[in-house]
């Protein structure tokens, strides 16, 4: 059995840069800030979705007209 006096304890020296120390002191984002950023993201996506719908609606309407015409000719 090894006795504690016989163990060689390693001498560890860590160098932490000033930049890393400063980053460690920066507070983490709060849950409220995360929710606000999600809200902003959803608002931006809503505008994008409106544009997509506006652009593709005429194409979808034309496709529906052609499909309806095709179905009528099949019966």
VOBA-969000 format. One record per residue: residue in one letter; chain; x, y, z of N, C-alpha, C, CB in turn. Coordinates in steps of 0.1 Angstrom, whole numbers. Glycine has a CB too. Example, Ala and Ser with C-alpha at 12.3 -4.5 7.8 and 13.67 -1.06 7.14 Angstrom:
<nodes>
NODE  A  A  132  -57  78  123  -45  78  132  -33  78  113  -45  90 .
NODE  S  A  128  -22  71  137  -11  71  129  0  79  141  -6  57 .
</nodes>
This chain:
<nodes>
NODE  X  A  8  -12  0  0  0  0  9  12  0  -10  0  12 .
NODE  X  A  5  22  -8  13  34  -9  9  44  1  12  41  -23 .
NODE  X  A  18  49  8  15  59  18  15  73  12  26  59  30 .
NODE  X  A  7  82  17  6  96  12  19  103  12  -5  103  20 .
NODE  X  A  28  100  21  41  108  21  49  103  9  48  105  34 .
NODE  X  A  47  92  4  55  87  -7  51  92  -21  55  72  -7 .
NODE  X  A  39  97  -21  34  102  -34  40  115  -38  19  104  -34 .
NODE  X  A  44  115  -51  50  128  -56  38  136  -62  61  125  -67 .
NODE  X  A  35  147  -56  24  155  -61  29  164  -73  18  163  -50 .
NODE  X  A  22  163  -84  27  171  -95  25  186  -92  20  167  -108 .
NODE  X  A  34  194  -96  33  208  -95  27  214  -108  47  215  -92 .
NODE  X  A  15  218  -107  8  223  -119  8  238  -119  -6  217  -120 .
NODE  X  A  11  244  -130  11  258  -131  3  261  -143  25  265  -132 .
NODE  X  A  -8  268  -141  -16  272  -153  -15  287  -155  -31  269  -150 .
NODE  X  A  -13  290  -168  -13  304  -172  -26  307  -179  0  307  -181 .
NODE  X  A  -33  317  -173  -46  321  -179  -44  336  -184  -58  320  -169 .
NODE  X  A  -46  338  -196  -43  351  -202  -53  361  -197  -44  350  -217 .
NODE  X  A  -50  374  -198  -58  384  -194  -72  384  -201  -52  398  -195 .
NODE  X  A  -71  381  -214  -83  381  -222  -92  370  -217  -79  378  -237 .
NODE  X  A  -87  358  -214  -95  347  -209  -101  351  -196  -88  334  -208 .
NODE  X  A  -93  358  -187  -98  362  -174  -110  372  -175  -87  368  -166 .
NODE  X  A  -108  381  -185  -119  391  -187  -131  384  -192  -114  402  -197 .
NODE  X  A  -130  375  -201  -141  368  -206  -149  360  -195  -137  358  -218 .
NODE  X  A  -141  355  -186  -147  347  -175  -155  356  -166  -136  340  -167 .
NODE  X  A  -152  369  -166  -159  378  -157  -172  384  -164  -150  389  -153 .
NODE  X  A  -173  382  -177  -185  387  -184  -197  378  -180  -183  387  -200 .
NODE  X  A  -207  385  -175  -219  377  -171  -226  369  -183  -229  386  -164 .
NODE  X  A  -231  358  -180  -238  350  -190  -251  358  -194  -241  336  -185 .
NODE  X  A  -255  355  -206  -268  362  -210  -279  357  -202  -270  359  -225 .
NODE  X  A  -288  366  -199  -299  362  -191  -310  355  -199  -305  374  -184 .
NODE  X  A  -319  348  -193  -330  342  -200  -339  352  -207  -339  333  -190 .
NODE  X  A  -340  364  -201  -349  374  -207  -342  379  -220  -350  386  -197 .
NODE  X  A  -329  380  -220  -322  384  -232  -324  374  -243  -307  387  -230 .
NODE  X  A  -323  361  -239  -325  350  -249  -339  351  -255  -322  337  -242 .
NODE  X  A  -349  353  -246  -363  354  -251  -365  365  -261  -373  355  -239 .
NODE  X  A  -359  377  -257  -360  388  -266  -354  386  -280  -354  401  -260 .
NODE  X  A  -342  379  -280  -336  376  -293  -344  366  -301  -322  370  -290 .
NODE  X  A  -351  357  -294  -360  347  -301  -371  355  -307  -365  336  -291 .
NODE  X  A  -377  364  -299  -388  372  -304  -384  380  -317  -394  382  -293 .
NODE  X  A  -373  386  -316  -367  394  -328  -365  385  -340  -354  401  -324 .
NODE  X  A  -360  373  -337  -358  363  -348  -371  359  -354  -351  351  -343 .
NODE  X  A  -382  356  -346  -395  352  -351  -401  363  -359  -404  348  -340 .
NODE  X  A  -399  376  -355  -405  387  -362  -398  388  -376  -403  400  -354 .
NODE  X  A  -385  386  -376  -378  387  -389  -383  376  -398  -363  386  -387 .
NODE  X  A  -384  364  -393  -389  353  -401  -403  355  -406  -388  340  -393 .
NODE  X  A  -412  362  -398  -425  365  -402  -425  373  -415  -433  371  -391 .
NODE  X  A  -416  383  -415  -415  392  -427  -410  384  -439  -406  404  -424 .
NODE  X  A  -401  376  -437  -396  367  -448  -407  358  -453  -383  359  -443 .
NODE  X  A  -414  352  -444  -425  343  -448  -436  350  -456  -431  336  -436 .
NODE  X  A  -439  363  -452  -449  371  -459  -444  373  -474  -451  384  -452 .
NODE  X  A  -431  377  -475  -425  379  -488  -426  366  -497  -411  384  -487 .
NODE  X  A  -423  355  -491  -423  342  -498  -437  339  -503  -418  331  -490 .
NODE  X  A  -447  341  -494  -461  338  -497  -466  348  -508  -470  340  -485 .
NODE  X  A  -462  360  -508  -466  370  -518  -460  366  -531  -461  384  -514 .
NODE  X  A  -448  362  -532  -441  358  -544  -447  345  -550  -426  357  -542 .
NODE  X  A  -449  335  -542  -453  322  -547  -468  320  -548  -448  312  -538 .
NODE  X  A  -477  329  -543  -491  328  -544  -496  327  -559  -498  339  -537 .
NODE  X  A  -491  336  -567  -496  336  -581  -492  322  -588  -490  347  -589 .
NODE  X  A  -480  317  -585  -476  305  -590  -485  293  -586  -461  302  -587 .
NODE  X  A  -488  293  -573  -497  283  -568  -511  284  -574  -497  284  -552 .
NODE  X  A  -515  296  -576  -529  298  -581  -529  292  -596  -533  312  -581 .
NODE  X  A  -518  295  -603  -518  290  -617  -517  275  -617  -505  296  -624 .
NODE  X  A  -509  269  -608  -508  255  -607  -522  249  -604  -498  250  -597 .
NODE  X  A  -529  255  -595  -542  250  -591  -552  251  -603  -548  258  -579 .
NODE  X  A  -552  262  -611  -560  263  -623  -557  252  -633  -558  277  -629 .
NODE  X  A  -544  250  -635  -541  240  -645  -545  226  -640  -525  240  -648 .
NODE  X  A  -543  223  -627  -547  210  -622  -562  208  -623  -542  209  -607 .
NODE  X  A  -569  219  -620  -584  218  -621  -588  215  -635  -591  231  -616 .
NODE  X  A  -582  222  -645  -585  220  -659  -582  206  -663  -577  230  -668 .
NODE  X  A  -570  201  -659  -566  187  -662  -576  177  -656  -552  184  -657 .
NODE  X  A  -580  179  -644  -590  170  -638  -603  170  -646  -592  174  -623 .
NODE  X  A  -608  181  -650  -620  182  -658  -620  174  -671  -624  197  -660 .
NODE  X  A  -608  175  -677  -606  168  -690  -605  153  -688  -594  173  -697 .
NODE  X  A  -602  148  -676  -600  134  -674  -614  127  -671  -591  132  -662 .
NODE  X  A  -624  134  -668  -637  128  -665  -646  128  -676  -644  135  -654 .
</nodes>
